[in-house]
Amino acid sequence: RLSGDGSYAVTVAGQDKSGNRMPEYTSGQLVIDTQIPRSVITVNGEPADGRAFRDQVVPSVRFGDENLESYEITLTRTSYGARQEDVTEQMLRGQITADETGGGGSFDTFDKTQENDGIYTMTVSLRDKAGHQAVDTAVFTVNRFGSVYEYSDYLDRLIQGRGAYVQAVEEDL
């Protein structure tokens, strides 16, 4: 029984009751892979999730797996003008390096402009050769020109047009 993570080769040799030896057989490489490590998403070298940043904003990501098959990193921004806008290409600009065992990158692309204020969601999706998948997400805000908020869909419906008259607020705003 093989159960520990690692690379193995199995060799089988035998002899029957008459003393005849079988040719020795050695398998090709067998890889046991039982898990996929989590990605690490930071901003300015510290965990990013749930944090707000006002000055320097340098997100980084690290990921690794000895049997990495594929990865995808996305970055979305919710701001005054757009909700969950994909800014991956604009903000990460191909600064990710990776090989068959992992990778990462650091993204010093958050210029101090009002357009860069927003609520950001960085998502790292990994898949290894054994079929394991891992998705890690960090949500952080950039607030250099004032606070950033995201209205719920319920609040959006209430304030459409000129607003609404209601007898009660039924959901979180």
C-alpha positions in Angstrom: 0.0 0.0 0.0 1.4 3.4 -1.0 -0.3 6.4 0.6 2.3 9.1 1.4 2.9 11.9 -1.1 5.9 11.3 -3.3 7.2 9.6 -6.4 7.5 5.9 -6.4 8.7 3.0 -8.6 7.4 -0.5 -7.9 9.7 -3.5 -8.6 8.3 -7.0 -8.7 10.3 -10.2 -8.7 9.1 -13.7 -8.2 9.6 -17.4 -8.5 7.0 -20.2 -8.9 6.9 -23.4 -6.8 9.0 -25.1 -9.5 11.8 -22.6 -9.1 11.2 -20.8 -12.3 12.1 -17.1 -11.9 9.9 -14.5 -13.6 11.6 -11.6 -15.3 11.9 -8.7 -12.9 9.5 -5.9 -13.6 9.9 -2.2 -12.6 7.0 0.2 -13.1 7.3 3.7 -14.5 7.1 6.5 -12.1 4.0 6.5 -9.8 3.1 9.8 -8.1 1.0 9.9 -5.0 -0.5 13.4 -4.6 -3.1 13.8 -1.9 -3.4 17.6 -1.5 -2.8 21.0 -3.1 -1.3 23.8 -1.0 -3.1 27.1 -0.5 -2.0 30.3 -2.3 -0.7 33.2 -0.3 -2.2 36.6 -1.2 -0.7 39.7 0.5 -0.6 43.4 0.1 2.6 45.2 1.3 3.8 41.9 2.6 0.9 41.3 5.0 -2.3 39.3 4.6 -4.7 41.2 2.3 -8.1 39.9 3.0 -10.4 42.4 4.7 -7.8 45.2 4.9 -8.0 48.7 3.6 -5.0 50.6 2.2 -4.4 54.3 1.8 -0.8 54.8 0.8 1.4 52.2 -0.8 -0.5 49.3 -2.4 1.6 46.4 -3.7 -0.3 43.1 -3.9 1.7 39.9 -4.2 0.7 36.3 -4.7 2.7 33.0 -4.2 1.5 29.5 -5.1 3.1 26.2 -5.4 2.6 22.5 -5.9 5.1 19.9 -7.0 2.5 18.7 -9.6 1.0 22.0 -10.7 -0.9 21.6 -13.9 -2.5 25.1 -14.3 -3.3 28.3 -12.6 -5.4 31.4 -13.1 -5.2 34.8 -11.3 -7.9 37.4 -11.6 -8.4 40.8 -10.2 -11.7 42.6 -10.1 -12.6 46.1 -8.9 -15.8 47.5 -7.7 -15.8 51.3 -7.8 -18.2 54.2 -8.3 -18.5 53.5 -12.0 -18.5 49.7 -12.2 -19.2 46.6 -10.2 -16.8 43.6 -10.4 -14.9 45.1 -13.4 -12.1 42.7 -14.5 -8.9 44.7 -14.2 -6.5 41.7 -14.3 -4.7 42.8 -17.5 -4.6 46.4 -16.5 -3.2 45.9 -13.0 -1.3 42.6 -13.1 0.3 43.3 -16.5 1.7 39.8 -17.1 4.0 40.1 -14.0 3.4 36.5 -13.0 6.2 34.0 -13.3 5.5 30.3 -13.0 6.9 26.9 -13.7 5.8 23.3 -13.2 6.1 23.7 -9.4 4.6 27.1 -8.7 5.0 30.8 -9.2 3.9 34.2 -8.2 4.3 37.9 -8.7 4.3 41.3 -7.1 2.2 44.1 -8.6 3.4 47.6 -8.0 0.8 49.0 -10.4 -1.6 50.8 -8.1 -0.8 54.4 -9.1 -2.1 57.1 -6.7 -5.1 58.1 -8.9 -8.7 58.3 -8.0 -9.6 55.7 -10.6 -7.7 53.1 -8.7 -9.8 53.5 -5.5 -12.1 50.6 -5.1 -12.9 47.3 -3.6 -10.6 44.6 -5.1 -11.0 40.9 -5.2 -8.0 38.8 -6.1 -8.7 35.2 -6.9 -6.1 32.5 -7.4 -7.3 29.2 -8.9 -5.0 26.2 -9.0 -5.2 22.7 -10.4 -2.7 19.9 -10.0 -2.1 16.8 -12.2 -3.9 14.6 -9.7 -7.1 16.7 -10.2 -7.1 18.6 -7.0 -8.4 22.2 -7.2 -7.9 25.1 -4.8 -9.4 28.6 -5.0 -8.2 31.3 -2.7 -9.6 34.8 -2.6 -8.7 38.0 -0.9 -10.8 41.2 -0.8 -9.2 44.5 0.0 -9.9 48.1 -0.5 -7.9 51.1 -1.8 -9.1 54.3 -0.2 -6.8 57.1 -1.2 -9.4 59.7 -2.1 -12.2 58.8 0.4 -14.0 55.7 1.5 -15.3 53.1 -0.9 -18.6 51.3 -0.4 -20.5 48.7 -2.4 -24.3 49.0 -2.4 -26.2 45.7 -2.1 -28.6 44.8 -5.0 -31.5 45.5 -2.6 -30.3 49.1 -1.9 -29.7 49.6 -5.6 -33.4 48.6 -6.3 -34.6 51.0 -3.5 -32.8 54.0 -4.8 -33.3 53.5 -8.6 -34.7 56.6 -10.2 -35.7 59.0 -7.5 -35.8 56.5 -4.6 -38.6 54.5 -3.1 -41.2 54.8 -0.4 -41.3 51.6 1.7 -42.9 50.6 4.9 -39.9 48.6 6.1 -36.4 47.8 5.1 -36.5 44.0 4.6 -32.8 43.3 3.9 -29.3 44.4 4.8 -28.2 47.5 2.9 
